[in-house]
Amino acid sequence: MDLSALSYQKFVHFALEETQRRTTLAPLPSQEKFRSIKAKDDKTMLHGLSFSAPKIRLLRSLTIEGSEAVKVLDFAAFSKPEFDLPIFCANFFLNASLSIVVLDLNPLYDVTIRSDYKDKYYIKLMSLGQKYAELLPWGGKVTSESLRFFSPIVIWSMLSSKKYKHDILYSAFMDYFQTWLELMDQAVEETDALKILRNREAQHKYLTWRAEKDPGHPILKRLIGEKLAKDLLRNFLFEGVDTLGTRTFLDYFPEYRCKDGSINQRRSIIGKSYETRPWDAKGEFIGSEPG
């Protein structure tokens, strides 16, 4: 597949323009450091943008382009802890043979446990997920550890690049991001200090998981080296992991502790995964028997 004509820049431009129509974006200091990074191959470029807004703690994008070998978009939006909004998440990877897509409004709280949170944000959105479920079919095994950070409307797809449809993915991205912006517009600021604290901890738990177990880390390490890749993960992509809370990865996920006190590098400890979508069309969890 010829990747030279494909770009994720229009995804980023759309998201920023739509956001600016609804609120005021202010650039964050991290943007300057990560705005443009040349990879070790002298061909691939990494471009980062990061902003905040009255209700948004962090809105950031990372694109990896310039090389015909791979295209990547990592786009996310995190609300301030005064709001319990889901986390907008778009992770797209494309090379000559494979397309991987994760697009979701990641729940701040595990919807397989918190039915109140699911009802608040997702029940009315199930038709959105169904709209793209056939066009971007379920991509196979998802570990039970990762599933707790997915919602019933998640798009998780892994296809041959020959079946990649840029326009369909762009349409899905637009629909999902506009939905997130509408939720942001409707969000009412929380005043209960305990609930704000819980929101902050829930977001910190998510950031801690992603900073440690993000599947994009090996690609970043190969492109820009271990030191800069870690800096990019902790101080840009998942900024807040070192400031929103003090709990460590093993505090949140003790099952990953090795005998020597280090973190087990395996993606899954439980060893269970879901071959098919574990939610039905109404958003009910039907994945109690992982494969």
C-alpha positions as CSV (number, residue, x, y, z in Angstrom):
1,M,0.0,0.0,0.0
2,D,1.3,3.5,-0.9
3,L,1.2,5.6,2.2
4,S,2.8,8.7,0.7
5,A,-0.5,10.4,-0.1
6,L,-2.1,9.7,3.3
7,S,-1.9,12.1,6.2
8,Y,-3.6,12.5,9.6
9,Q,-3.1,16.2,9.6
10,K,-6.7,16.9,8.5
11,F,-7.9,15.0,11.6
12,V,-5.9,17.3,13.8
13,H,-7.0,20.4,12.0
14,F,-10.6,19.4,12.2
15,A,-10.4,18.7,16.0
16,L,-8.7,22.0,16.7
17,E,-11.1,24.1,14.6
18,E,-14.1,22.4,16.2
19,T,-12.8,23.0,19.7
20,Q,-12.0,26.6,19.0
21,R,-15.6,27.1,17.8
22,R,-16.8,26.2,21.3
23,T,-14.0,27.3,23.7
24,T,-10.7,29.1,24.0
25,L,-7.6,27.1,23.6
26,A,-4.3,28.1,25.2
27,P,-1.0,26.5,24.2
28,L,0.8,24.6,26.9
29,P,4.5,24.9,27.6
30,S,5.1,21.3,26.6
31,Q,4.1,22.1,23.0
32,E,7.4,24.0,22.4
33,K,9.6,21.1,23.4
34,F,7.7,18.4,21.4
35,R,6.4,20.5,18.5
36,S,8.9,19.0,16.0
37,I,11.2,16.0,16.5
38,K,13.3,14.4,13.8
39,A,13.7,10.6,14.2
40,K,17.0,8.9,14.1
41,D,16.4,7.8,10.5
42,D,16.5,11.5,9.4
43,K,13.2,10.9,7.5
44,T,10.4,10.5,10.0
45,M,9.1,13.5,11.8
46,L,7.1,13.7,15.0
47,H,4.8,16.7,15.5
48,G,3.2,17.5,18.8
49,L,0.6,20.1,19.8
50,S,-0.9,20.6,23.3
51,F,-3.5,23.0,24.7
52,S,-5.7,23.7,27.7
53,A,-9.1,25.3,27.9
54,P,-11.6,26.3,30.7
55,K,-12.9,22.7,30.9
56,I,-10.0,20.9,29.3
57,R,-6.9,20.1,31.3
58,L,-5.0,18.7,28.3
59,L,-5.8,18.4,24.6
60,R,-2.9,17.1,22.6
61,S,-1.9,15.4,19.4
62,L,1.1,13.6,18.1
63,T,1.5,12.7,14.5
64,I,4.3,10.5,13.1
65,E,4.8,11.1,9.4
66,G,7.5,11.8,6.8
67,S,8.5,8.2,6.2
68,E,6.5,6.0,3.8
69,A,7.0,3.1,6.2
70,V,4.5,4.2,8.9
71,K,1.8,6.8,9.8
72,V,0.6,7.4,13.4
73,L,-1.9,9.6,15.1
74,D,-2.2,9.8,18.8
75,F,-4.9,12.3,19.8
76,A,-6.5,12.7,23.3
77,A,-8.5,15.2,25.4
78,F,-8.6,15.1,29.2
79,S,-11.1,17.3,31.1
80,K,-10.1,19.1,34.3
81,P,-10.8,17.1,37.5
82,E,-13.8,19.3,38.2
83,F,-15.6,17.3,35.5
84,D,-16.0,13.5,35.2
85,L,-16.0,13.5,31.4
86,P,-14.7,10.5,29.5
87,I,-11.3,10.8,27.9
88,F,-11.3,11.2,24.1
89,C,-8.8,8.7,22.7
90,A,-7.8,8.2,19.0
91,N,-4.8,6.0,18.3
92,F,-4.3,5.1,14.7
93,F,-1.3,3.2,13.2
94,L,-0.8,2.4,9.6
95,N,2.0,0.7,7.7
96,A,2.2,-1.0,4.3
97,S,0.5,-4.2,5.6
98,L,-1.5,-3.3,8.7
99,S,-4.0,-0.8,10.0
100,I,-4.7,-0.6,13.8
101,V,-7.5,1.7,15.1
102,V,-8.6,2.5,18.6
103,L,-11.2,5.2,18.8
104,D,-13.2,5.7,22.0
105,L,-14.5,8.0,24.7
106,N,-12.5,6.1,27.4
107,P,-14.5,6.0,30.6
108,L,-13.0,7.7,33.7
109,Y,-14.6,4.9,35.7
110,D,-14.8,1.2,34.8
111,V,-18.2,0.8,33.1
112,T,-18.3,-3.0,33.7
113,I,-18.6,-2.0,37.4
114,R,-20.0,1.5,37.5
115,S,-23.4,1.2,35.7
116,D,-24.3,4.8,36.9
117,Y,-21.4,6.2,34.9
118,K,-22.3,4.0,31.9
119,D,-25.9,5.3,32.0
120,K,-24.8,8.9,32.3
121,Y,-22.5,9.0,29.3
122,Y,-22.9,5.9,27.0
123,I,-26.5,4.6,26.8
124,K,-27.5,7.5,24.5
125,L,-24.4,7.0,22.4
126,M,-24.8,3.3,21.5
127,S,-26.2,4.1,18.1
128,L,-22.9,5.9,17.4
129,G,-20.9,2.8,18.2
130,Q,-23.2,0.6,16.1
131,K,-22.8,2.9,13.1
132,Y,-19.2,2.0,12.8
133,A,-19.2,-1.5,14.3
134,E,-19.5,-3.2,10.9
135,L,-17.4,-0.7,8.9
136,L,-14.5,-1.0,11.4
137,P,-15.1,-4.5,12.9
138,W,-13.7,-5.8,16.2
139,G,-10.0,-6.4,15.9
140,G,-9.6,-9.5,18.0
141,K,-8.3,-10.2,21.4
142,V,-8.4,-7.4,24.0
143,T,-7.0,-8.2,27.5
144,S,-9.2,-7.9,30.5
145,E,-6.7,-5.4,31.9
146,S,-7.1,-3.1,28.9
147,L,-10.9,-3.6,28.7
148,R,-11.5,-1.6,31.9
149,F,-10.3,1.5,30.1
150,F,-12.7,0.9,27.1
151,S,-16.3,2.0,26.7
152,P,-19.2,0.1,25.1
153,I,-18.8,2.3,22.0
154,V,-15.1,1.6,21.5
155,I,-13.9,1.1,18.0
156,W,-11.0,-1.4,18.1
157,S,-10.1,-2.6,14.7
158,M,-7.1,-4.4,13.1
159,L,-7.2,-4.9,9.3
160,S,-5.0,-5.5,6.4
161,S,-3.9,-2.1,5.0
162,K,-5.5,-3.2,1.7
163,K,-8.9,-2.9,3.5
164,Y,-8.0,0.5,5.1
165,K,-10.6,3.2,4.4
166,H,-9.2,6.7,5.3
167,D,-12.5,8.4,4.6
168,I,-14.5,6.1,6.9
169,L,-11.9,6.6,9.7
170,Y,-12.1,10.3,9.2
171,S,-15.9,10.3,9.5
172,A,-15.7,8.2,12.6
173,F,-13.1,10.5,14.1
174,M,-15.3,13.6,13.4
175,D,-18.4,12.0,14.9
176,Y,-16.7,10.8,18.0
177,F,-14.9,14.1,18.6
178,Q,-18.0,16.2,18.0
179,T,-19.8,13.9,20.5
180,W,-17.1,14.5,23.1
181,L,-17.3,18.3,22.6
182,E,-21.0,18.2,23.1
183,L,-20.5,16.3,26.3
184,M,-18.0,19.0,27.3
185,D,-20.4,21.8,26.5
186,Q,-23.1,20.1,28.7
187,A,-20.7,19.3,31.6
188,V,-21.5,21.1,34.9
189,E,-18.6,21.8,37.2
190,E,-18.4,19.7,40.3
191,T,-18.1,21.5,43.6
192,D,-17.9,18.5,45.9
193,A,-14.2,18.3,47.0
194,L,-14.4,14.5,47.5
195,K,-15.8,13.9,44.0
196,I,-13.2,16.2,42.4
197,L,-10.5,14.2,44.3
198,R,-11.9,10.9,42.9
199,N,-12.0,12.3,39.4
200,R,-8.4,13.4,39.7
201,E,-7.3,9.9,41.0
202,A,-9.3,8.1,38.3
203,Q,-7.5,10.2,35.6
204,H,-4.2,9.7,37.3
205,K,-4.8,5.9,37.3
206,Y,-5.5,6.0,33.6
207,L,-2.4,8.1,32.9
208,T,-0.3,5.7,35.0
209,W,-1.5,2.7,33.1
210,R,-1.0,4.3,29.7
211,A,2.5,5.7,30.5
212,E,3.7,2.3,31.6
213,K,1.8,-0.1,29.2
214,D,1.2,2.0,26.1
215,P,1.7,-0.2,23.0
216,G,3.3,2.7,21.1
217,H,6.4,2.8,23.4
218,P,8.5,0.4,21.3
219,I,7.9,2.5,18.1
220,L,8.8,5.7,19.9
221,K,11.9,4.0,21.4
222,R,13.0,2.8,18.0
223,L,12.4,6.2,16.4
224,I,13.9,8.6,18.9
225,G,15.6,6.5,21.6
226,E,14.6,5.4,25.1
227,K,15.3,8.6,27.0
228,L,13.4,10.9,24.7
229,A,10.6,8.3,24.3
230,K,10.1,8.2,28.0
231,D,10.1,12.0,28.2
232,L,7.5,12.2,25.5
233,L,5.3,9.6,27.2
234,R,5.4,11.1,30.7
235,N,5.6,14.8,29.9
236,F,3.5,15.2,26.8
237,L,1.3,12.2,25.8
238,F,0.3,11.4,29.4
239,E,1.3,14.7,31.1
240,G,-0.1,14.7,34.6
241,V,1.2,11.3,35.5
242,D,3.8,12.9,37.7
243,T,1.6,15.8,39.0
244,L,-2.0,14.7,39.4
245,G,-1.2,12.1,42.0
246,T,1.6,10.4,44.0
247,R,0.5,6.7,43.7
248,T,2.7,4.5,41.6
249,F,1.9,1.9,38.9
250,L,2.2,-0.9,41.4
251,D,0.0,0.9,43.9
252,Y,-2.8,0.9,41.3
253,F,-1.9,-2.5,39.7
254,P,-0.2,-4.6,42.4
255,E,-0.8,-7.8,40.4
256,Y,2.1,-6.6,38.1
257,R,4.7,-6.7,40.9
258,C,7.6,-9.1,40.4
259,K,9.3,-10.9,43.3
260,D,12.2,-8.4,43.1
261,G,9.7,-5.4,43.3
262,S,10.0,-4.5,39.6
263,I,7.1,-4.2,37.2
264,N,6.2,-7.2,35.1
265,Q,6.6,-6.2,31.5
266,R,3.8,-8.5,30.2
267,R,0.7,-6.8,28.9
268,S,-1.6,-9.2,30.7
269,I,-1.3,-10.9,34.1
270,I,-4.8,-12.3,34.3
271,G,-4.3,-13.9,30.9
272,K,-7.9,-13.5,29.8
273,S,-8.9,-11.7,26.6
274,Y,-12.0,-11.0,24.5
275,E,-12.2,-12.2,20.9
276,T,-15.4,-10.4,20.1
277,R,-17.1,-7.2,21.3
278,P,-18.1,-7.8,24.9
279,W,-21.0,-5.4,24.9
280,D,-24.3,-5.8,23.2
281,A,-26.1,-3.2,21.1
282,K,-27.7,-1.8,24.3
283,G,-24.4,-1.4,26.0
284,E,-24.9,-4.3,28.4
285,F,-21.7,-6.2,29.2
286,I,-21.8,-9.7,27.9
287,G,-18.1,-10.6,28.2
288,S,-18.2,-12.5,31.5
289,E,-16.6,-15.5,29.9
290,P,-13.3,-14.2,28.3
291,G,-11.6,-16.4,25.7
